[in-house]
Amino acid sequence: MARICAITGKRPTIGSRINRKGQSKKSGGIGTHVTSITKRKFRPNLQRVRVKLPNGSIKRVWVAVKALKAGLVEKV
């Protein structure tokens, strides 16, 4: 399954998880330092819902929750 919203086109985006070590300057240390950077994915919150299409038929599609809350989809 491709993690893509059928309505908005939202898809996973790539980011980084940054690990830091040390005591912050604010707490009296000499500052934090980056020890490692790891790739990660931010995945959209998709739900499989039954949707009424404009031509009147009903179909199950993957839809982002943000689209459901915004009222872009008519659930059945």
C-alpha positions in Angstrom: 0.0 0.0 0.0 1.3 3.4 -1.0 0.9 5.8 2.0 -0.7 8.5 -0.1 -4.0 10.3 0.6 -6.5 10.0 -2.3 -7.9 13.5 -1.7 -5.0 15.7 -0.6 -2.0 13.8 -2.0 -0.2 13.8 1.3 2.7 11.4 1.4 5.5 10.4 3.7 8.3 13.0 4.0 11.9 12.4 5.1 13.5 14.1 8.0 16.2 13.5 10.6 16.4 12.3 14.2 19.3 14.3 15.8 20.9 12.9 18.9 22.7 15.5 21.1 24.9 14.9 24.1 26.1 17.3 26.8 24.8 19.9 29.2 23.2 23.0 27.8 24.8 26.4 28.4 21.6 27.6 30.0 22.1 24.8 32.7 25.7 25.7 33.3 27.4 23.4 30.8 29.6 24.0 27.8 26.8 23.3 25.3 25.3 20.3 23.5 27.0 18.6 20.6 25.5 16.5 17.8 26.6 12.8 18.2 24.6 11.2 15.4 22.0 11.9 12.7 19.6 9.2 11.6 17.1 9.3 8.8 13.4 8.9 9.6 10.0 9.3 8.0 7.0 11.4 8.9 4.0 9.4 7.8 0.5 10.9 7.2 -2.4 9.7 9.4 -4.3 7.7 6.9 -7.6 6.0 7.5 -9.5 3.6 5.1 -13.0 5.0 4.7 -16.0 4.4 2.4 -16.4 7.6 0.3 -19.2 8.7 -1.9 -17.8 9.8 -5.2 -19.2 12.7 -7.3 -20.8 10.2 -9.8 -22.8 8.7 -6.9 -20.8 5.4 -6.5 -19.2 4.3 -3.2 -15.5 3.3 -2.9 -13.0 2.6 -0.2 -10.0 4.9 -0.3 -7.2 5.9 2.0 -7.8 9.4 3.3 -5.8 11.6 5.6 -7.5 12.5 8.9 -6.9 16.2 8.2 -9.1 15.9 5.0 -11.8 14.1 7.0 -11.8 16.9 9.7 -11.9 19.6 7.1 -15.0 18.1 5.5 -13.4 17.4 2.1 -14.9 13.9 2.0 -18.4 12.7 2.4 -18.3 9.5 4.4 -20.9 6.8 3.9 
